[in-house]
Every structure is written in structure tokens, then in C-alpha cells.
Amino acid sequence: MNLEEGEEVLMQKLPSGKWAAFLRMKGHDEPFNLGREFKTEEILEGWLDTTEANNLIDQFLTKYRQK
């Protein structure tokens, strides 16, 4: 994962009570939902340390990063 200035991964509790990760990127008003939901914040934190999460974030960065 290669985040630049103004880009960050956010963890947010959803109205359903589950947790999800969002990617905030420069030039986009709303953060992107990474599409995974977890029962607890701790499980989400663990997932963010996996290769799967890093690859997914890199795909979003490649697709949506403004040059």
C-alpha cells in the first residue's frame, strides 16, 4: 500500500453495527468503501494488516488516483 499525502484508510462503524474500511483519496469528495464488513473493530484492524487488504487498497489507488 502506497498512500500519498491526503490519502488515508478510515475505519467506521456502520448503522448495522458492523465495521468497514474506507479509503479517502485526494480529489474525491467521499471516501471509497472497500466492500468488506466485520463484526468488530479488532477484526477489521487485523484484516487491514493482510496482503488481501493491501492488494485491494492498491487496486483502488491505481484505478481512482488522480494524476
C-alpha contacts under 8 A as a table, 3 or more apart, distances in Angstrom:
res1	aa1	res2	aa2	distance
1	M	54	N	5.33
1	M	55	N	7.20
1	M	57	I	6.48
1	M	58	D	5.55
2	N	58	D	7.13
3	L	7	E	5.71
3	L	8	E	6.78
4	E	7	E	5.56
6	G	24	R	7.71
6	G	25	M	6.45
6	G	26	K	5.65
7	E	23	L	7.24
7	E	24	R	5.34
7	E	25	M	4.61
7	E	26	K	6.17
8	E	23	L	5.87
8	E	24	R	5.28
8	E	25	M	6.93
9	V	21	A	6.63
9	V	22	F	5.63
9	V	23	L	4.60
9	V	24	R	6.27
10	L	21	A	5.57
10	L	22	F	5.01
10	L	23	L	6.20
10	L	24	R	7.28
11	M	19	W	6.87
11	M	20	A	5.82
11	M	21	A	4.68
11	M	22	F	6.37
11	M	41	E	7.73
11	M	44	L	7.80
12	Q	19	W	5.66
12	Q	20	A	5.57
12	Q	21	A	6.42
12	Q	22	F	7.55
13	K	17	G	6.15
13	K	18	K	5.81
13	K	19	W	4.46
13	K	20	A	6.49
13	K	41	E	7.93
14	L	17	G	5.38
14	L	18	K	5.46
14	L	19	W	5.80
14	L	20	A	6.97
15	P	18	K	7.42
17	G	39	K	7.47
18	K	37	E	6.08
18	K	38	F	5.45
18	K	39	K	4.89
18	K	40	T	6.50
19	W	37	E	5.44
19	W	38	F	5.03
19	W	39	K	6.22
19	W	40	T	6.10
19	W	41	E	5.91
19	W	44	L	6.75
20	A	33	N	7.33
20	A	34	L	7.49
20	A	35	G	7.51
20	A	36	R	5.99
20	A	37	E	4.73
20	A	38	F	6.39
20	A	44	L	7.00
21	A	33	N	6.21
21	A	34	L	5.79
21	A	35	G	7.71
21	A	36	R	7.10
21	A	37	E	7.65
21	A	44	L	7.45
22	F	31	P	5.72
22	F	32	F	5.23
22	F	33	N	4.46
22	F	34	L	5.60
23	L	31	P	5.18
23	L	32	F	5.00
23	L	33	N	6.53
23	L	34	L	6.95
23	L	57	I	7.51
24	R	28	H	7.52
24	R	30	E	7.00
24	R	31	P	4.24
24	R	32	F	6.40
25	M	28	H	5.85
25	M	31	P	6.65
25	M	65	R	7.01
26	K	65	R	7.51
26	K	66	Q	7.50
27	G	66	Q	6.85
28	H	31	P	7.03
33	N	36	R	7.88
34	L	56	L	7.51
34	L	57	I	7.53
37	E	44	L	7.73
38	F	41	E	7.24
38	F	43	I	6.37
38	F	44	L	5.83
39	K	43	I	7.08
40	T	43	I	5.37
40	T	44	L	6.51
41	E	44	L	5.08
41	E	45	E	6.16
42	E	45	E	5.04
42	E	46	G	6.26
43	I	46	G	5.07
43	I	47	W	6.22
44	L	47	W	5.04
44	L	48	L	6.25
45	E	48	L	5.21
45	E	49	D	6.87
46	G	49	D	5.45
46	G	50	T	7.13
47	W	50	T	5.34
47	W	52	E	7.90
47	W	53	A	6.41
48	L	53	A	5.31
48	L	54	N	7.04
49	D	53	A	6.90
49	D	54	N	7.36
50	T	53	A	5.41
50	T	54	N	6.43
51	T	54	N	5.06
51	T	55	N	5.97
52	E	55	N	5.25
52	E	56	L	6.19
53	A	56	L	5.10
53	A	57	I	6.14
54	N	57	I	5.14
54	N	58	D	6.12
55	N	58	D	5.05
55	N	59	Q	6.23
56	L	59	Q	5.08
56	L	60	F	6.43
57	I	60	F	5.14
57	I	61	L	6.18
58	D	61	L	4.98
58	D	62	T	6.09
59	Q	62	T	5.16
59	Q	63	K	6.13
60	F	63	K	5.14
60	F	64	Y	5.83
60	F	65	R	7.65
61	L	64	Y	5.48
61	L	65	R	5.11
62	T	65	R	5.89
